[in-house]
């Protein structure tokens, strides 16, 4: 029985900060960002947009194509949780008017949780083929001002419908995984932004890729030559190039530089202009591959997910014949093209209002999306649907 991604759609915010403006404000060479890390823009969420509204915006177009009452579970992956106890997925479940006969849970392990949710969903369907699982990966990447991570900020949510006989991607059995207790990126409960050791994190990422790949080959018997395209977790766009070149070296694959870059180029396009979206990043990359590469039917895609701290996994999937008919490319590209540029002062204003600590606050309307965070009343988050 084939199980995997039947539909997939991503959402991002209505605003962006250009790194040309960012570099000017910081008195930095623009090529530090365009060339050094491969970034052009950062999607910036306004105060009335969070992971809940982004996720509902990502999922709604999928649910409009199916019988939404058949969704049996919502697996919500994030490291930008809005509550220490209540799953952000519960808010999304309500906004999307899903059946009460549904399970909802939030998963967390840095940027790896989206891949974990997908694998969990696949196995749920294999156990019970009647299951139709909504997987959501959503995050808003935020770093302290004037730190090396600030230029990699971004936000996004990816929704995936997982069920049998998928029309886009069959997730293949067998994967390689690796865990190690390291402190390369972490955020204590008392902090709003993460602490990062960037160079160390890159080193651990590449080491974890090697270990996950070795385990993958032991478990599946597959070789580098069996895989056509690759999607990596992308904290910044150049990281995918570092990772893929590392994998070429590990496997002693003989191919040109152009061929190496061609295997990842299509998957990098959206990240370059959206920025990091943590647990959603790998799947934003997959959307980018689907939307920009051609004739992928029956191609095998390799996926590498890395979550700091750390957990890593390498797995593969097969693109299904006729997949093009089920893509939502127009929606993805319209969202990106219709974003509004922010001035640097507007960016700072949004940055400082992102997580208010007041128990009562009304949010001004900034974005035009179908869902918004309207208020916090008595410490309760109030979400509204603004469009029918």
C-alpha positions as CSV (number, residue, x, y, z in Angstrom):
1,X,0.0,0.0,0.0
2,X,1.4,3.4,-1.0
3,X,1.1,6.1,1.7
4,X,2.4,9.7,1.5
5,X,1.6,13.3,0.6
6,X,-1.7,13.6,-1.3
7,X,-1.8,17.4,-1.2
8,X,0.6,20.1,0.0
9,X,0.4,23.9,0.4
10,X,2.4,26.5,2.1
11,X,1.7,30.0,3.5
12,X,3.8,32.9,4.5
13,X,3.2,36.4,5.8
14,X,2.1,39.5,3.9
15,X,5.3,41.4,4.6
16,X,9.0,41.1,3.9
17,X,12.2,43.0,4.7
18,X,14.7,43.1,1.9
19,X,18.2,42.3,2.8
20,X,19.4,45.2,0.6
21,X,17.7,47.6,3.1
22,X,18.9,45.4,6.0
23,X,22.5,45.6,4.8
24,X,22.3,49.4,4.3
25,X,20.9,49.9,7.8
26,X,23.6,47.7,9.3
27,X,26.4,49.3,7.1
28,X,27.3,45.9,5.7
29,X,28.2,44.7,2.2
30,X,25.1,43.3,0.6
31,X,27.0,40.3,-0.8
32,X,27.5,39.1,2.7
33,X,23.9,38.1,2.5
34,X,23.2,37.6,-1.2
35,X,26.4,35.5,-1.8
36,X,27.6,34.6,1.7
37,X,24.4,33.0,3.0
38,X,22.3,33.1,-0.2
39,X,19.4,35.2,1.1
40,X,17.5,38.1,-0.5
41,X,14.4,38.7,1.7
42,X,12.9,37.7,5.0
43,X,9.1,37.2,5.4
44,X,8.1,39.1,8.5
45,X,5.0,38.3,10.5
46,X,3.0,41.3,11.9
47,X,1.7,41.2,15.5
48,X,-1.7,39.8,14.4
49,X,-0.1,36.9,12.5
50,X,1.4,33.8,14.3
51,X,1.9,30.1,13.7
52,X,-1.8,29.4,14.2
53,X,-3.0,31.9,11.5
54,X,-0.2,30.9,9.1
55,X,-1.1,27.2,9.6
56,X,-4.8,27.8,9.0
57,X,-4.0,29.7,5.9
58,X,-1.8,26.9,4.7
59,X,-4.3,24.2,5.4
60,X,-7.6,25.8,4.2
61,X,-6.9,25.3,0.4
62,X,-6.3,21.6,1.0
63,X,-9.5,21.1,3.0
64,X,-11.5,23.0,0.4
65,X,-10.7,20.1,-2.0
66,X,-11.6,17.2,0.3
67,X,-14.3,16.2,2.8
68,X,-12.8,17.9,5.8
69,X,-14.8,15.8,8.3
70,X,-12.7,12.8,7.3
71,X,-9.5,14.3,8.9
72,X,-8.8,11.9,11.8
73,X,-5.7,13.7,13.2
74,X,-3.9,17.0,13.2
75,X,-0.1,16.6,13.9
76,X,1.2,20.1,14.5
77,X,5.0,20.5,14.4
78,X,6.6,23.8,15.7
79,X,9.1,25.3,18.0
80,X,7.2,28.6,18.1
81,X,4.5,27.3,20.4
82,X,1.9,29.8,21.7
83,X,1.1,28.0,24.9
84,X,3.2,25.8,27.2
85,X,0.2,23.4,27.7
86,X,-2.4,23.8,24.9
87,X,-1.5,22.6,21.5
88,X,-1.4,25.3,18.8
89,X,-3.2,22.6,16.7
90,X,-6.3,22.9,18.9
91,X,-6.7,26.5,17.8
92,X,-6.2,25.5,14.1
93,X,-8.7,22.6,14.5
94,X,-11.3,25.1,15.5
95,X,-10.5,27.7,12.8
96,X,-10.7,25.1,10.2
97,X,-14.0,23.6,11.4
98,X,-12.7,20.1,11.6
99,X,-14.7,17.2,13.1
100,X,-14.6,16.7,16.9
101,X,-13.8,13.0,16.1
102,X,-10.2,14.0,15.6
103,X,-6.9,13.8,17.5
104,X,-4.7,16.8,17.8
105,X,-1.1,16.9,19.2
106,X,1.8,19.3,19.0
107,X,5.3,17.9,18.3
108,X,8.6,19.7,19.1
109,X,12.2,19.1,18.3
110,X,13.7,22.2,16.8
111,X,13.5,22.1,13.0
112,X,13.1,18.3,12.9
113,X,9.6,18.0,14.2
114,X,8.0,18.4,10.7
115,X,9.7,15.3,9.4
116,X,8.8,13.5,12.6
117,X,5.1,14.4,12.1
118,X,5.2,13.3,8.5
119,X,6.7,9.9,9.5
120,X,4.2,9.5,12.3
121,X,1.3,10.3,10.0
122,X,2.5,7.8,7.4
123,X,2.6,5.0,10.0
124,X,-0.8,5.9,11.3
125,X,-2.3,5.4,7.8
126,X,-0.4,2.2,7.3
127,X,-1.9,0.8,10.5
128,X,-5.4,2.0,9.6
129,X,-5.9,2.9,5.9
130,X,-9.0,4.9,6.7
131,X,-7.0,7.5,8.4
132,X,-6.6,10.9,6.7
133,X,-4.0,12.9,8.6
134,X,-3.4,16.7,8.4
135,X,0.3,17.4,9.1
136,X,1.3,21.0,9.7
137,X,4.8,22.4,10.2
138,X,4.9,26.1,11.1
139,X,7.4,28.5,12.6
140,X,8.4,32.1,12.9
141,X,12.2,32.3,13.1
142,X,13.4,35.1,15.4
143,X,16.8,36.0,16.6
144,X,18.2,38.8,18.8
145,X,18.8,42.0,17.0
146,X,22.3,42.6,15.7
147,X,23.3,39.0,15.9
148,X,24.5,36.7,13.1
149,X,21.2,34.9,12.9
150,X,19.1,38.1,12.4
151,X,19.5,38.1,8.6
152,X,18.2,34.5,8.3
153,X,14.8,35.2,10.0
154,X,11.6,34.3,8.2
155,X,8.3,32.6,8.7
156,X,6.1,30.0,7.0
157,X,3.7,27.1,7.4
158,X,3.3,24.0,5.3
159,X,0.2,21.8,5.4
160,X,0.2,18.2,4.1
161,X,-2.6,15.8,3.6
162,X,-1.3,12.3,4.3
163,X,-3.3,9.3,3.2
164,X,-3.2,6.1,1.1
165,X,-2.8,6.3,-2.7
166,X,-1.2,9.7,-2.5
167,X,-1.2,11.8,-5.6
168,X,2.0,13.7,-5.1
169,X,4.6,11.7,-3.1
170,X,4.8,8.2,-1.8
171,X,7.0,8.2,1.3
172,X,9.2,5.1,1.0
173,X,9.8,2.7,3.9
174,X,13.2,2.9,5.6
175,X,15.1,5.9,6.8
176,X,18.3,6.7,8.6
177,X,18.4,8.7,11.8
178,X,20.8,10.1,14.3
179,X,20.5,11.7,17.8
180,X,23.1,13.4,20.0
181,X,22.8,15.8,23.0
182,X,24.5,19.0,21.8
183,X,24.0,22.7,22.5
184,X,24.2,24.3,19.1
185,X,20.8,26.1,19.2
186,X,18.4,26.3,22.1
187,X,15.8,28.5,23.7
188,X,15.2,28.4,27.5
189,X,11.6,29.0,28.6
190,X,12.6,32.4,30.0
191,X,13.8,33.7,26.6
192,X,11.8,34.8,23.5
193,X,14.7,34.2,21.1
194,X,17.1,31.4,20.7
195,X,20.7,31.1,21.7
196,X,22.9,30.0,18.8
197,X,26.5,28.8,18.2
198,X,26.3,29.2,14.4
199,X,29.7,27.6,13.4
200,X,29.2,24.7,15.8
201,X,25.6,24.2,14.5
202,X,26.9,23.9,10.9
203,X,29.5,21.4,12.0
204,X,26.9,19.3,13.8
205,X,24.4,19.5,10.9
206,X,27.1,18.1,8.5
207,X,28.2,15.4,11.0
208,X,24.6,14.4,11.5
209,X,24.0,14.2,7.8
210,X,26.9,11.7,7.5
211,X,25.6,9.6,10.3
212,X,22.0,9.6,9.1
213,X,23.1,8.8,5.5
214,X,25.2,5.8,6.7
215,X,22.2,4.5,8.6
216,X,19.9,5.1,5.7
217,X,22.1,3.0,3.3
218,X,22.4,0.2,5.9
219,X,18.6,0.1,6.3
220,X,17.5,0.5,2.6
221,X,20.5,-0.6,0.5
222,X,19.9,2.5,-1.7
223,X,22.8,4.4,-3.2
224,X,23.4,8.1,-4.2
225,X,22.8,7.2,-7.8
226,X,19.3,6.0,-6.9
227,X,18.2,9.5,-5.9
228,X,17.4,12.2,-8.5
229,X,16.7,15.3,-6.4
230,X,17.5,16.4,-2.9
231,X,15.7,18.6,-0.3
232,X,17.5,19.7,2.8
233,X,16.5,21.6,5.9
234,X,17.6,25.2,5.0
235,X,18.3,27.5,7.9
236,X,19.9,29.7,5.2
237,X,20.1,28.9,1.5
238,X,23.8,28.2,1.2
239,X,23.5,25.5,3.8
240,X,21.8,23.2,1.3
241,X,24.9,23.6,-0.9
242,X,27.3,22.8,1.9
243,X,25.2,19.8,2.8
244,X,24.9,18.4,-0.7
245,X,28.6,18.8,-1.4
246,X,29.3,17.0,1.9
247,X,27.1,14.1,0.8
248,X,28.8,14.0,-2.6
249,X,32.1,13.8,-0.7
250,X,30.9,11.1,1.7
251,X,29.6,8.9,-1.1
252,X,32.6,9.6,-3.3
253,X,30.2,10.4,-6.2
254,X,31.9,11.5,-9.3
255,X,29.9,14.4,-10.9
256,X,30.4,18.0,-12.0
257,X,29.8,21.0,-9.8
258,X,27.0,22.0,-12.2
259,X,25.3,18.6,-11.8
260,X,25.7,18.8,-8.0
261,X,24.0,22.2,-7.8
262,X,21.3,21.1,-10.3
263,X,20.1,18.4,-7.9
264,X,19.2,21.1,-5.2
265,X,18.7,24.3,-7.2
266,X,14.9,24.1,-7.6
267,X,14.4,23.4,-3.9
268,X,16.3,26.5,-2.8
269,X,14.3,29.2,-4.7
270,X,11.5,29.9,-2.1
271,X,13.8,29.8,0.9
272,X,16.0,32.5,-0.6
273,X,13.1,35.0,-0.6
274,X,11.2,33.7,2.5
275,X,13.9,33.0,5.0
276,X,14.1,30.3,7.6
277,X,10.9,28.7,8.8
278,X,12.4,26.1,11.1
279,X,10.2,23.0,11.1
280,X,8.5,24.1,7.9
281,X,11.8,24.8,6.0
282,X,12.4,21.3,4.6
283,X,8.8,21.2,3.2
284,X,8.9,24.8,1.8
285,X,11.9,23.4,-0.1
286,X,9.9,20.5,-1.3
287,X,7.1,22.9,-2.5
288,X,9.8,24.9,-4.3
289,X,11.1,21.8,-6.0
290,X,7.6,20.8,-7.1
291,X,6.8,24.3,-8.4
292,X,10.1,24.9,-10.3
293,X,11.4,21.6,-11.5
294,X,9.8,19.8,-14.5
295,X,8.9,16.2,-15.3
296,X,9.5,14.8,-11.9
297,X,7.1,11.9,-12.2
298,X,8.7,8.6,-10.8
299,X,11.7,10.5,-9.6
300,X,13.1,9.6,-6.2
301,X,13.6,12.6,-3.8
302,X,16.0,12.5,-0.9
303,X,14.9,14.4,2.2
304,X,17.3,15.4,5.0
305,X,15.8,16.9,8.2
306,X,18.0,18.4,10.9
307,X,16.9,19.7,14.2
308,X,19.4,21.3,16.5
309,X,20.0,19.7,19.8
310,X,20.1,17.3,17.8
311,X,18.0,14.9,15.8
312,X,18.5,14.2,12.1
313,X,16.8,11.9,9.6
314,X,17.3,11.0,5.9
315,X,14.4,9.4,4.0
316,X,13.1,9.2,0.4
317,X,9.9,9.4,-1.6
318,X,8.7,8.8,-5.1
319,X,7.0,11.6,-7.1
320,X,3.7,10.2,-8.4
321,X,2.7,10.3,-12.1
322,X,0.2,13.1,-12.8
323,X,1.4,15.0,-9.7
324,X,1.3,18.3,-11.6
325,X,-2.5,18.4,-11.6
326,X,-2.6,18.7,-7.8
327,X,0.0,21.4,-7.1
328,X,-0.9,24.8,-5.8
329,X,1.9,26.7,-7.5
330,X,-0.2,29.7,-8.3
331,X,-1.2,30.3,-4.7
332,X,2.4,29.9,-3.5
333,X,3.8,32.4,-6.1
334,X,0.9,34.9,-5.6
335,X,1.5,35.0,-1.8
336,X,5.2,35.7,-2.4
337,X,4.7,38.3,-5.1
338,X,1.9,40.2,-3.2
339,X,3.9,40.7,0.0
340,X,4.5,44.3,1.0
341,X,8.0,45.7,1.7
342,X,8.7,47.0,5.2
343,X,10.9,49.9,6.1
344,X,13.5,49.1,8.7
345,X,11.5,51.0,11.3
346,X,8.4,49.1,10.5
347,X,10.3,45.9,10.8
348,X,11.5,46.9,14.3
349,X,8.0,47.9,15.3
350,X,6.7,44.4,14.3
351,X,9.7,42.7,16.0
352,X,9.1,44.4,19.3
353,X,5.4,43.6,19.3
354,X,5.5,39.9,18.3
355,X,4.9,38.3,21.7
356,X,3.1,40.8,24.1
357,X,3.1,39.9,27.8
358,X,-0.1,41.8,28.6
359,X,-3.1,39.8,29.7
360,X,-5.4,42.0,27.6
361,X,-4.6,43.5,24.3
362,X,-6.4,44.3,21.0
363,X,-4.3,43.9,17.9
364,X,-4.4,46.4,15.1
365,X,-5.2,44.9,11.7
366,X,-2.0,44.6,9.6
367,X,-2.4,41.6,7.3
368,X,-5.2,40.7,4.9
369,X,-5.1,36.9,5.3
370,X,-8.2,34.8,6.0
371,X,-7.3,34.3,9.7
372,X,-5.9,36.6,12.3
373,X,-5.0,36.9,16.0
374,X,-7.4,39.7,17.1
375,X,-6.8,39.9,20.8
376,X,-5.6,38.4,24.0
377,X,-8.3,38.6,26.7
378,X,-7.7,37.3,30.3
379,X,-4.6,35.6,28.9
380,X,-6.7,33.8,26.2
381,X,-5.7,34.1,22.6
382,X,-8.7,35.1,20.4
383,X,-8.5,34.1,16.8
384,X,-11.1,35.1,14.1
385,X,-11.8,34.0,10.5
386,X,-12.0,37.1,8.4
387,X,-13.0,35.6,5.1
388,X,-15.8,33.1,4.2
